[in-house]
């Protein structure tokens, strides 16, 4: 087991970058509670991305043969409950890959296709929008967020770590070489007719999201990802839209559906995202081990309990047993698999995954690491 002393004795390096001084309100979410665990502690979804040798024309349509063979994701569901949303039309997605790009196609039913922003990196998520989140190394740190509306206007950013852990967004980062297109079966910003759907097609270059000396994905590579759709109420009066004034937005009025339910109204919980596996075979056989995934959920349960404990006591619990005593209803026999070391302001937890035959650890900043036994 890795020594806590080794883990904690590290040099603090602070990189000051000109980030916005305030965080987006939607990203901060609500205080975590054990009441969220019923939805939060569920195994995420997974999707097999088929490889293609066909040239994909990015036009917002899925009319290539390769797209016809690509499986659809499940219909998007409520971000918290995983149930059908009564607030918006259906959404689903499919993906492909080749040696250079991850291709994403999403189709969104919509009776009134509407968009406002036309300038890159404006808060597109406050429009009706499609969102994509990518964490190629599965660490829950250094991940990418992407938003696009029906105009094709995008907002993309990089986060060194989640907002909950003090991460701040780098808006100057862009998907270099991204190809995008929007198609509409309907008319944009016309409240007098009834539309059917709008769709987006993306070619995401691996060169823009694979960091350092990491290789591009190959068959068998697994990434963490989630896909989301957000809609806001639109007011129509006398056949015209009533536009919101600057700063006028009810953050509780937005409705989110996601491919893999988050269990909480916060998309910046990367451990809740789904899994995608790049494959060179047209086979959707399950590539996840439910046994290992359930053990991972134990690890995250105690990570969340430590955060709740810290919010109540201004320091972390010293042991798993102390957490069990503090949260008796959440304690379980299987939790004996977990090992933890802690100081008042830092902690480190580890569990063993028997199917993967490796250890997984997480620290107080939510940084997830997988490693073989030392």
N, C-alpha and C positions, 0 to 999 in steps of 0.2 A: 504494500500500500504506500502511496506517495506520502511523504512526511508533510505535515501541516507547516512545520518550520520552513521546509524548502519552498512550500507554496506561498507562504506569507512574507518571507524575506525577499522582497522584490523592490526594485527601484521605481519610484513614482516619477513618471515622465508625463508632463502636462503639455499637450499640444494645443495652443490657442489659435483658433481659426475664426474668421469673421462669420459666425453663425447668427441667425436671427435671435434677438434677445428673448423672444417669447416662443413657447411651443404651440403648435396648433392645438386648439382646445379639444378636437375630436380624438387626438392621439393620447391625451392624458388619461382618458377613461375615468372610471369611478373606483373608489377604494375597494380593494379585494376583500372578500369575505368568505368564510367557510360555506356560506349559503350558495356560493357560486360553484362549489365542487361537483354538484350533481351533473352539471353540464360541462364543466371545465375538464374533468378527469375522464375523458373518453378517448378512445383510440382514433387518431386522425385518419382521413381517407388517403387512398393511394391511387396512382394512375401510371400506366405503362405508356411511354412515348415511343411510337414506332419510327424507325429510320426510313428516310425516303431518298431515292436517287433522282426523283423527278424535280424539274425546275418549278419552283413555286412562285407564281406571279402575285405580288402583293397588291391586290385590288379590292380587298374587303369582302371577297366572295370565296366560297369553298368549292369551286367547280373543277379543280384538278382531281385526277383519279386517286392520287395519294390521300386527299382529304376524304374521299368517299370511303376509303379503307380504314381511316383513323377512327378509333372509338370515341364516342362522346363521353364526357364526364357525366356524373349524375346531375340532375337539375339542382341549381343552387337553392339553398334553404336558409331559413332565418339564422342570423349570425350567432345567436345564443342557443336556441333550442334545437336547431337542426330540423325543424318542421317547416312545412310549406308556409311561405309568407303570404298574407292576405293583402299586402300593400302594393305589390308590383307584379309585372308580367314575368313569365318564365325566362330563365337564363341558363345556358349551358355552353360548354367549351370543348375543344379538342386540340391536340398538339401533335407536332411532328418534329423531327430533327435531321440534320445532316452534319457534315464535317465543320460547318461554319456557324449555323444558326439554330436556335430554338424557334419553331414556328408556332404561333398561338392564334387560334380562331375562336371568337366568341360571338354568340347570337343572342340578342336581347329583345324579347317581345315588348312592344311599347305602342300604346294608342296615341300618344302625343309626344313625338320626338322633339326634345327641347335642349338648347345649349346656350350659354352666355359668353364664356371666355374664349378669346381668340389669341391671347398672348401666352407664349410658353412660360412655364413655371409659376403661373398664377394659381390660386387654390382651386384647381379643376374639380377636386372632390366635393366642392360645394355646388357644383352643377350635378345633373344626372350623369354618372360616370361609371366607367369600368376601371378596376384597379388590379394590379398584379404585384405580388411580393415574392422576392427571390432570395434565398440564402443557400448559395451553392455548397458551402462546406459544412452546413448543418450545425454550426456552433451557436446559433441564435445571435451572434454578433456580426458586424460588417455585412449588412444586407441592403437590398435595393427595393425602392418603392416606385411604382409607375402608375400614373392616372391618365385617362384619355376620355374626352367627351365626344359628342356627335359631330362637332366641327373638325375633329381630329387634333384638337389642341391638347398638348401633353404637359404633364408636370412629372419630372423624375428627380429622385434624390437618393443619397446614400446616407445610411446611419451606421456609425461605428458600433453602437449598441442601442438597445431599446430605450425609449423615453423613460420608462420606469426605473432604469438604472443610470439615469443622468445623460443619456445620449442626446445629441443635438444634430439636426439634419443639415447635410451639406447640399444646398440647392445648386451650387455651381457645378456639381457632378451631372453628367449627361450620359445617356446611352449612345455612345459614339457609333455611327453606322446603322442605327435603328431604321428599319423600313416599316412603314405603317400606312394603313388605308382604312377608310370607313365607307360602308355601303348602307343605303337606306331604302327600305320598301315603305315609302311614305315621303312626307315633306318635312323639312326642318323648320321649326318655329312658326308653324301654321296651326293655330288652335281651332280653325274652322273645319278641319277634316279629321278623319280617323286613320292613323298609321298602323302598320303591322309589326315591323321590327327594324332594328338597326344592328349592324354587325361590324366588328373590327377584326383586322388581320394584321399580325405583327411578325416581323422577322427580327429576333433579338440576337445580335452577334455575340458569340461566346467571348470574343476578345474584349467586350465591354464589361463583363461581369466575372470573368475568371481572373483572380488577383495573384500578383507575384509570379512565382514560377510554377503555379499549379497547372496541370495539363487540362486541355479541353475535355469535356465528357466523352466517354466511350461506352460501349455496351456494358451494362451493369452498374454504371455510375448512378448514384442516388442524390437528389437535391431535395431541399425543403422549399415548398411553394404554397401560396394561397392565391385565390382569385376571388374578387369581390365585385359586387355591383351596389351602388348607392343611388338612392332617389330621394328627392326633396319635394314637398308639396308645391304645386304651381297654381297660382291664382289666375283665373281668366274672368275678365269683366268686359262685357260688350264686345266680345270677339277678339279681345286683345289681352296679352299677358300683363299682369300687374307686377312690375319688376321690384325686387327687394332693393331697399336703399343700402348704402355702404354700411357694413357692420350689422345689418338687420338679418339675423339668422337664429332660428331656434334650434340649438344643437340636439334637442330631444326629438325633433321632428324628422330627422333623416332616418331612412329605412335601409338596412344593409342585408343583403343575402350573400352567402359565400359558398364556394365549392366544398371546403372542409369547415364545418362549424367551429367557431372560436370558443364558444362557451361563455363568452363575455363580450361586451360591446367595446372591443379594443382589438384592432388588427395587429398591434405591435406586441403580441405575444408569439414570437416565432416558433416556440415549441408546440404551438397549437396548429401550425400549418400542416398541410398534407405533404405526402411524399410523392415525388415523381421519379421513375426509373427509366433511363435511356436504354432502349433495346434494339437489337438488329433482327429480332424475330417478331412476327405478328402473333404474339402470345400474351394474353392478359392475365396469366396465372399470378395469384397473389404472391408478392415478393416480400411481404412483411411477416414477421413472427409475432403472433398475438401474445405468446408467452413473454417475449422480450419487451413488447410494447407495454404490457401491464406492469412490468417491473419499472420501466421508465416513468410510468405514471406515479408510482410510489415515490420515486426520486423527486418529481415535480411537486407532488403533494407536500412533501416536507420542505421543499424550497418555498412554496407559498406560505406554509405555516410559519416558517422563520420570518418571512416578511410581515405577516400579520402580527406575530409576537413582537417584533421590533417596533412596529407602529404603536403597540400598546405599552411597551416597557422601555423604549429608547435604547435597547440593546438586544442582541440575539441570545437565544437559549443556548446553554452550554452543552447540551446533549440531546440525543433523540428521545431518551426517557423523559427529560424535562418538557419536551414538546408534547409527548404523549400525555403527561400529567396536565398540561395546560389545555389540551384539546382532546379530552377523553373520547368524545364521540367520533373523532377522526382516526383514532389509533386502531391498528389491525395487527394480527399475528404475523402476516407476511412482511411487516415493516422491519422485522429482525434482519432482513437482507441488507438493510441500509447501514452504512458506517458514516460517522460524522465527527469532525473536529471543529471547534469554534472558539473564538475570542468574543468579547462584547461587540465588536464591530466588523468582524469577518467570520466566514465559515466556509467549509468545504465538505461536500457529501459525495459518496461513491456507492455504486451498486454494481453487481456482476450480472451480465447478460449471458445466460447459459447457451442459448442457441448461437449467438454471434461469437461466443467464447472470448469476450472482451469486457473490460470495465468501462463504466460511464460515470463521469463526475461533473458536478456543477458547483460553482462558487457563489458568493453573495451577489455578484454582478450578473448572475444568470448565464455565465459563459460555460457552454456545454463542451466537454471533451470526451472523446472515446480513445481508449488506449489498452494495450495488452498488459497483462500482469507483469510488474517489474521483477 
